[in-house]
Amino acid sequence: MRELIAAVAALAIAACSGSANGKSDAASSKESRDSSSQSKPAAAPGGSACPATGLWAQCAVLYRLERAGLAPHLDSTEKVEEKSIGSGATSFVVKIGMSARLEVFLYPDSAARGADEAHLDRKQFVGATQEQTIKRERTLIENANLVGLLTSLNSHQRERVSDALTAGPPQPPRP
């Protein structure tokens, strides 16, 4: 009987020891995969990585959306679909949640944004507070040097994204 207990104890110890840190190899490899696939949080505006200049920058957009609790994900494989604007702008696509998509256009200043935005057919878009029709229009978000085109059917999500971006870009510190 003692031999059976000793054999079971030896098997249990052998089965539980997978790596030096106490985790099995499968668990530690899954953990390393998960940590490498997660996106890093956006740099906070005002820091050296994302200076607060009074204009929108990609890092400031991502930071503001994160602070609004929207879990944005910069999708470097996606291209913006809107072709009527974007000349002279930096553009990128942000995925929000499972199905929302935000096309962001950042211009050198608000005058350049206004001039390029004149090319938009405003009948194809709705404001954040307007109800979408059966056409499922995209939401137009405008602020300072930013134009955002949000594709989302969730009215609460449309409002949250709009509120986060229309609050204004990070302002430089006062002297």
Backbone hydrogen bonds in HBPLUS format (Angstrom, degrees):
<---DONOR---> <-ACCEPTOR-->    atom                        ^
c    i                          cat <-CA-CA->   ^        H-A-AA   ^      H-
h    n   atom  resd res      DA  || num        DHA   H-A  angle D-A-AA Bond
n    s   type  num  typ     dist DA aas  dist angle  dist       angle   num
A0005-ILE N   A0001-MET O   3.12 MM   4  6.46 159.6  2.17 153.1 157.8     1
A0006-ALA N   A0002-ARG O   2.96 MM   4  6.14 160.7  2.00 149.7 155.2     2
A0007-ALA N   A0003-GLU O   2.94 MM   4  6.10 150.1  2.03 142.9 150.9     3
A0008-VAL N   A0004-LEU O   2.98 MM   4  6.22 159.6  2.02 149.5 154.5     4
A0009-ALA N   A0005-ILE O   2.97 MM   4  6.13 160.8  2.01 149.2 154.6     5
A0010-ALA N   A0006-ALA O   2.98 MM   4  6.13 154.2  2.05 142.0 148.9     6
A0011-LEU N   A0007-ALA O   2.98 MM   4  6.21 155.0  2.04 146.0 152.6     7
A0012-ALA N   A0008-VAL O   2.93 MM   4  6.15 156.8  1.99 149.1 155.5     8
A0013-ILE N   A0009-ALA O   3.00 MM   4  6.20 158.7  2.05 148.4 153.6     9
A0014-ALA N   A0010-ALA O   3.02 MM   4  6.17 159.6  2.06 145.1 150.9    10
A0015-ALA N   A0011-LEU O   2.89 MM   4  6.04 154.3  1.96 148.4 155.4    11
A0016-CYS N   A0012-ALA O   3.03 MM   4  6.13 148.8  2.13 143.4 151.1    12
A0017-SER N   A0013-ILE O   3.20 MM   4  6.28 141.8  2.35 145.5 153.3    13
A0022-GLY N   A0019-SER O   3.22 MM   3  5.55 166.2  2.24 112.9 115.6    14
A0028-SER N   A0024-SER O   2.96 MM   4  6.24 162.5  1.99 156.2 161.2    15
A0029-SER N   A0025-ASP O   2.95 MM   4  6.03 153.3  2.02 145.5 152.3    16
A0030-LYS N   A0026-ALA O   3.02 MM   4  6.13 151.8  2.10 141.4 149.1    17
A0031-GLU N   A0027-ALA O   2.97 MM   4  6.15 154.7  2.04 145.0 152.0    18
A0032-SER N   A0028-SER O   3.09 MM   4  6.26 153.2  2.16 139.8 146.2    19
A0033-ARG N   A0029-SER O   3.06 MM   4  6.24 150.5  2.15 140.9 148.6    20
A0034-ASP N   A0030-LYS O   2.94 MM   4  6.16 161.6  1.97 151.7 156.5    21
A0035-SER N   A0031-GLU O   3.01 MM   4  6.19 161.5  2.05 149.5 153.9    22
A0036-SER N   A0032-SER O   3.14 MM   4  6.19 145.9  2.26 137.9 146.2    23
A0037-SER N   A0033-ARG O   3.09 MM   4  6.23 137.9  2.28 144.6 155.2    24
A0047-GLY N   A0044-ALA O   3.32 MM   3  6.10 161.9  2.35 139.2 141.5    25
A0046-GLY N   A0050-CYS O   2.61 MM   4  5.85 141.5  1.75 155.7 161.9    26
A0050-CYS N   A0047-GLY O   3.24 MM   3  5.31 139.1  2.42  98.4 109.3    27
A0054-GLY N   A0170-PRO O   2.95 MM 116  5.48 134.4  2.17 169.3 159.1    28
A0060-ALA N   A0057-ALA O   3.04 MM   3  5.20 119.8  2.42 100.2 115.4    29
A0061-VAL N   A0057-ALA O   3.01 MM   4  6.33 155.0  2.07 158.2 165.3    30
A0062-LEU N   A0058-GLN O   3.07 MM   4  6.34 170.2  2.08 157.3 158.9    31
A0063-TYR N   A0059-CYS O   2.94 MM   4  6.02 156.8  2.00 142.0 149.2    32
A0064-ARG N   A0060-ALA O   2.94 MM   4  6.02 162.1  1.97 145.6 150.2    33
A0065-LEU N   A0061-VAL O   3.03 MM   4  6.27 158.5  2.08 150.9 156.6    34
A0066-GLU N   A0062-LEU O   2.93 MM   4  6.12 152.7  2.00 146.4 154.3    35
A0067-ARG N   A0063-TYR O   2.90 MM   4  6.14 161.4  1.94 152.7 157.5    36
A0068-ALA N   A0064-ARG O   3.10 MM   4  6.29 130.8  2.35 135.1 147.5    37
A0070-LEU N   A0065-LEU O   3.15 MM   5  5.68 164.1  2.18 159.7 158.5    38
A0069-GLY N   A0066-GLU O   2.88 MM   3  5.18 158.3  1.92 111.5 117.4    39
A0073-HIS N   A0095-LYS O   2.81 MM  22  5.09 141.9  1.96 149.7 159.0    40
A0095-LYS N   A0073-HIS O   2.84 MM  22  5.09 169.5  1.85 151.7 148.2    41
A0075-ASP N   A0093-VAL O   3.00 MM  18  5.69 165.3  2.02 150.9 155.1    42
A0078-GLU N   A0075-ASP O   3.34 MM   3  5.68 150.4  2.44 106.2 113.6    43
A0089-ALA N   A0086-GLY O   3.10 MM   3  5.03 161.4  2.13 123.6 120.8    44
A0090-THR N   A0106-LEU O   2.85 MM  16  5.07 161.9  1.88 149.3 149.4    45
A0106-LEU N   A0090-THR O   2.76 MM  16  5.07 165.3  1.78 151.1 156.3    46
A0092-PHE N   A0104-VAL O   3.05 MM  12  5.46 147.4  2.16 144.7 153.8    47
A0104-VAL N   A0092-PHE O   2.90 MM  12  5.46 177.1  1.90 171.6 172.3    48
A0094-VAL N   A0102-LEU O   2.85 MM   8  5.07 162.9  1.88 147.9 153.8    49
A0102-LEU N   A0094-VAL O   2.82 MM   8  5.07 161.7  1.86 155.4 160.7    50
A0096-ILE N   A0100-ALA O   3.04 MM   4  5.04 170.3  2.05 128.3 130.9    51
A0100-ALA N   A0096-ILE O   3.25 MM   4  5.04 134.9  2.47 159.2 155.3    52
A0101-ARG N   A0151-THR O   3.07 MM  50  5.14 154.1  2.14 136.2 144.4    53
A0151-THR N   A0101-ARG O   2.76 MM  50  5.14 167.7  1.77 159.4 163.8    54
A0103-GLU N   A0149-LEU O   2.95 MM  46  5.05 170.7  1.96 139.8 140.3    55
A0149-LEU N   A0103-GLU O   2.84 MM  46  5.05 157.4  1.89 146.0 153.7    56
A0105-PHE N   A0147-VAL O   2.83 MM  42  5.14 156.4  1.89 158.4 164.5    57
A0147-VAL N   A0105-PHE O   2.97 MM  42  5.14 151.5  2.05 147.8 155.1    58
A0107-TYR N   A0145-ASN O   2.89 MM  38  5.09 169.4  1.90 154.4 158.0    59
A0113-ARG N   A0109-ASP O   3.19 MM   4  6.50 153.1  2.26 143.6 151.5    60
A0114-GLY N   A0110-SER O   2.93 MM   4  6.12 161.7  1.96 147.5 151.6    61
A0115-ALA N   A0111-ALA O   3.02 MM   4  6.23 157.9  2.07 147.4 152.9    62
A0116-ASP N   A0112-ALA O   3.05 MM   4  6.17 162.8  2.08 147.5 151.9    63
A0117-GLU N   A0113-ARG O   2.80 MM   4  5.79 153.0  1.87 151.0 159.7    64
A0119-HIS N   A0116-ASP O   3.15 MM   3  5.88 165.7  2.17 117.5 121.9    65
A0120-LEU N   A0117-GLU O   3.05 MM   3  5.48 165.5  2.07 113.9 118.6    66
A0124-GLN N   A0121-ASP O   3.03 MM   3  5.95 169.7  2.05 128.1 131.4    67
A0125-PHE N   A0122-ARG O   3.31 MM   3  5.42 167.5  2.33 106.7 110.0    68
A0126-VAL N   A0138-ARG O   2.95 MM  12  6.32 151.5  2.03 152.0 159.9    69
A0140-LEU N   A0126-VAL O   2.88 MM  14  5.97 159.6  1.92 156.1 162.6    70
A0130-GLN N   A0127-GLY O   3.20 MM   3  5.24 148.3  2.31 100.8 110.1    71
A0136-ARG N   A0133-THR O   3.09 MM   3  5.65 167.7  2.11 116.9 120.9    72
A0139-THR N   A0150-LEU O   2.84 MM  11  4.93 163.7  1.87 146.9 148.5    73
A0150-LEU N   A0139-THR O   2.91 MM  11  4.93 161.9  1.95 146.0 148.2    74
A0141-ILE N   A0148-GLY O   2.80 MM   7  4.76 157.3  1.86 152.4 153.1    75
A0148-GLY N   A0141-ILE O   2.73 MM   7  4.76 161.7  1.76 147.6 151.4    76
A0143-ASN N   A0146-LEU O   3.07 MM   3  5.24 159.9  2.11 147.4 147.2    77
A0146-LEU N   A0143-ASN O   2.73 MM   3  5.24 162.7  1.76 142.0 147.7    78
A0158-ARG N   A0154-ASN O   2.97 MM   4  6.24 156.2  2.03 153.0 160.3    79
A0159-GLU N   A0155-SER O   3.04 MM   4  6.21 156.4  2.09 143.1 148.7    80
A0160-ARG N   A0156-HIS O   3.00 MM   4  6.27 158.3  2.05 148.7 154.6    81
A0161-VAL N   A0157-GLN O   2.98 MM   4  6.16 166.7  1.99 154.8 157.4    82
A0162-SER N   A0158-ARG O   3.03 MM   4  6.11 164.8  2.06 145.8 150.7    83
A0163-ASP N   A0159-GLU O   2.84 MM   4  5.98 162.4  1.87 150.8 156.0    84
A0164-ALA N   A0160-ARG O   3.01 MM   4  6.13 156.7  2.07 144.7 150.7    85
A0165-LEU N   A0161-VAL O   3.12 MM   4  6.36 151.7  2.20 149.6 156.5    86
A0166-THR N   A0162-SER O   2.81 MM   4  5.84 151.8  1.89 156.5 163.9    87
